[in-house]
Structures are given as structure tokens and as C-alpha cells.
Amino acid sequence: MRIIAGQFRSRTLQAPAGLGTRPTSDRLRETLFNVLAPRIQGAAFLDLYAGSGAVGIEALSRGAANAVFVEKAAGALAALRANLANLGITGGFTIHSGSAGGWLRKAEKRSEAGAQAGQSHAFDLVFLDPPYEAAEEYAAALGLLGGEAGTLLNPGALVIAEHRGKGGSKEQLGDRYGALERTRQLVQGDAALSFYTGREIAVEEPAPE
């Protein structure tokens, strides 16, 4: 794996050992960030099921203001920390060890408390990449972000889920999860990206290549 663009362009990244983590491919990350390009500068980025941290680190490389990584697997956490250290990234990020659903529920309560105190703890971009077969993880995370954890999203925030593409299982993502509505889907081989926003917000189309 490598970083596609930005401050750390072409630098390599470690992947966790074994088959328990499936890193987002360089090609799919490039497709993702082509869409996110108008939004990434200065953005608050949340990387759920972060694995090696490749997506969140790409966001930092391209100018995101900060990134929060949420991951529970020990091997993935070790690779994530090693990648940040090898790149010399010492600030602008937070790592949380634990399940995405558990973190979202706790963070939602902290966000509500912060809002009451006049402090903001919300995100502009959220990326989630559970194991493709873990339908319950997708439903739980997207359901929380479209419901009780919606206070974690800034107005106009974009939520992106990576999931199985062509030739995949019958388990497909829904078009709506509470306040979130799917506005676009990109399929690239056996992987796909679904983009969700608040129902009144449209996904910006990238310029033709």
C-alpha cells in the first residue's frame, strides 16, 4: 500500500499480518478521494474500522484538519500506530481502541455534552469499512450515524461505506438509515462505495477525467 497524494505522497504503509483485515486498495482510495477532493481541506475526518489507517492517513496527507481512528483488532492497531510513527505524524489524530458501535454511542453522549457547553466535536467526513460479510456492523454503524449519533455529523457531512461490489453476497446496504440517504454508489470490481448524506444534501460530482 502507498499514499496516493498530498504531503506524504508515494510513502508506503504497513498492512496488518494475516487475513483478518482487508485494506482498501490504492485504486479504490484514489477513486474515493477524487470524490472527496472539494471537501477534504480542513475537514474533520472519522475513520471507523480503520485497520491500518490508510484512509484516514490519506485524508491527513491531503489536508484534513484532524482524523479520528476507531479500530479494535490488536494487529491492525499495531500497524496503524506504526504507519503514523513511520510518517512522523505526531499530532492531529486520535486513536480509539474498541468497537465502532460502542465508540459511536459514547461519542454521541460526549458530543451532546460538548454542544451544551458550546464546544463542537462533529465530523465533516466519515468512512467505514467493516468486514464485507458483517451486515450487522454496517446496519449498526449507519443506523447510529443516521439516528442517535447524528449529532456527530456537521451540517452537510458525508458518510461513505465501503462494501462488496459485483458478484458479492445478497446482503446489500439500504438506501436509507434514519436521516441518512444514499445519494451515490460507485462500483469498482468486487468493491463498492456508497455515499450517504442528510436527505437535503447532494453529493458533489467530481470533474470528468
C-alpha positions in Angstrom: 0.0 0.0 0.0 1.1 3.6 -0.6 -0.3 7.1 0.0 -1.7 8.4 -3.2 -1.3 12.2 -2.9 -0.6 15.1 -0.7 2.1 15.7 1.9 3.1 12.0 2.2 2.6 11.1 -1.5 4.1 7.7 -2.5 5.1 6.8 1.0 4.4 3.1 1.8 2.2 1.8 4.5 2.2 -1.4 6.5 -0.7 -3.7 6.4 -1.7 -6.0 9.3 -0.5 -9.5 9.1 -2.9 -12.3 8.2 -6.3 -12.2 6.5 -8.4 -10.7 9.3 -8.1 -7.1 7.9 -8.8 -6.2 4.3 -7.0 -2.9 3.4 -8.8 -0.6 1.0 -6.9 -0.9 -2.3 -4.8 2.0 -3.7 -7.1 2.2 -6.7 -10.3 2.4 -4.6 -8.8 5.0 -2.3 -7.9 7.1 -5.3 -11.5 6.9 -6.6 -12.8 7.8 -3.1 -10.5 10.9 -2.7 -11.3 12.1 -6.3 -14.9 12.5 -5.0 -13.8 13.9 -1.6 -11.3 16.4 -3.1 -13.6 19.5 -2.8 -14.3 18.7 0.8 -11.1 17.4 2.3 -9.1 20.6 3.1 -9.6 21.4 6.7 -12.1 18.6 7.3 -12.7 16.7 10.5 -12.3 13.0 9.4 -13.6 9.9 11.2 -12.2 6.5 10.1 -14.3 3.7 11.5 -13.0 0.1 11.3 -9.7 1.9 10.5 -7.5 -1.2 10.0 -4.0 0.1 9.0 -5.3 3.7 8.9 -4.7 4.0 5.2 -7.9 6.0 4.5 -7.6 8.4 7.5 -3.8 8.9 6.8 -4.6 9.7 3.2 -7.1 12.3 4.4 -4.4 13.9 6.7 -1.9 13.8 3.8 -4.4 15.7 1.6 -5.1 18.4 4.2 -7.7 17.2 6.6 -7.5 19.2 9.8 -7.7 16.1 12.0 -8.6 12.4 11.9 -10.1 10.0 14.5 -9.3 6.3 14.0 -11.5 3.6 15.6 -10.3 0.0 15.5 -10.5 -3.0 17.8 -8.1 -5.6 16.3 -4.7 -5.6 18.0 -2.8 -6.4 14.8 -4.5 -3.6 12.9 -3.9 -1.1 15.8 -0.2 -2.0 15.8 0.0 -1.4 12.0 -1.9 1.9 12.4 0.4 3.2 15.1 3.5 2.1 13.1 2.3 3.9 10.0 1.7 7.1 11.8 5.1 6.9 13.5 6.9 6.0 10.3 5.5 9.0 8.6 6.4 11.3 11.5 2.8 12.2 12.2 2.7 13.2 15.9 -0.5 15.3 16.1 -3.8 16.0 14.5 -5.1 12.5 15.2 -6.7 10.3 17.9 -6.8 6.5 18.1 -9.6 4.7 19.9 -9.3 1.0 20.6 -12.7 -0.7 20.6 -15.8 -1.4 18.6 -17.1 1.2 16.2 -20.7 0.9 17.6 -19.5 1.2 21.2 -17.4 4.3 20.3 -20.3 5.9 18.4 -22.6 5.6 21.3 -20.1 7.0 23.8 -19.0 9.8 21.4 -22.6 10.8 20.8 -23.1 11.4 24.6 -19.8 13.4 24.7 -20.9 15.4 21.6 -24.2 16.3 23.3 -22.4 17.4 26.4 -20.0 19.5 24.3 -22.8 21.1 22.4 -24.4 22.2 25.7 -21.0 23.7 26.7 -20.6 25.5 23.4 -17.9 23.1 22.1 -18.0 21.2 18.7 -17.0 17.6 18.4 -18.5 16.8 15.0 -17.2 15.4 11.7 -17.4 16.5 8.1 -16.4 13.2 6.6 -17.0 9.6 7.9 -15.6 6.5 6.3 -16.5 3.0 7.4 -15.2 -0.3 6.2 -16.3 -3.3 8.2 -15.7 -6.9 7.0 -17.8 -7.2 3.9 -19.8 -10.1 5.4 -20.6 -8.3 8.6 -24.1 -7.0 7.6 -24.9 -6.2 11.2 -21.9 -3.9 11.6 -23.0 -1.9 8.6 -26.5 -1.6 9.8 -25.5 -0.7 13.3 -22.9 2.0 12.4 -25.1 3.6 9.6 -28.1 3.3 11.8 -26.4 5.2 14.7 -25.0 7.9 12.3 -28.4 8.4 10.9 -30.1 8.4 14.3 -28.9 8.9 17.8 -25.3 9.6 16.9 -26.3 12.1 14.2 -25.0 14.9 16.5 -21.5 13.7 15.5 -22.1 15.0 11.9 -21.6 18.6 10.9 -24.2 20.1 8.6 -23.6 18.7 5.1 -21.4 15.9 6.4 -20.8 12.9 4.0 -20.7 9.3 5.2 -19.1 6.7 3.0 -19.3 3.0 3.4 -17.0 0.6 1.5 -18.7 -2.8 0.8 -18.9 -5.7 -1.5 -19.4 -4.8 -5.2 -20.1 -7.0 -8.2 -20.5 -10.7 -7.7 -21.0 -10.2 -3.9 -23.3 -11.7 -1.4 -27.1 -11.0 -1.4 -26.6 -8.7 1.6 -26.8 -5.2 0.3 -26.8 -1.9 2.0 -30.1 0.0 2.4 -30.8 3.3 0.7 -31.8 4.9 4.0 -30.7 4.7 7.6 -32.7 7.2 9.6 -31.7 10.7 8.4 -29.1 9.4 6.1 -29.9 8.7 2.4 -27.7 7.1 -0.2 -27.1 9.6 -3.0 -24.5 7.8 -5.0 -22.8 4.4 -5.4 -19.5 3.6 -7.2 -18.6 0.0 -8.0 -15.1 -1.0 -8.8 -14.6 -4.7 -9.4 -15.5 -6.6 -6.2 -15.7 -3.5 -4.1 -18.1 -0.6 -3.9 -18.5 2.8 -2.2 -21.9 4.1 -1.1 -22.2 7.8 -0.2 -24.8 8.9 2.3 -25.8 12.4 3.4 -28.6 14.1 5.2 -31.7 14.0 2.9 -31.4 17.6 1.9 -27.7 17.5 0.9 -26.5 16.3 -2.5 -23.1 14.6 -3.2 -20.8 16.8 -5.3 -19.9 15.2 -8.7 -16.2 15.1 -9.5 -14.9 16.7 -12.6 -14.8 14.4 -15.6 -11.4 12.7 -16.1 
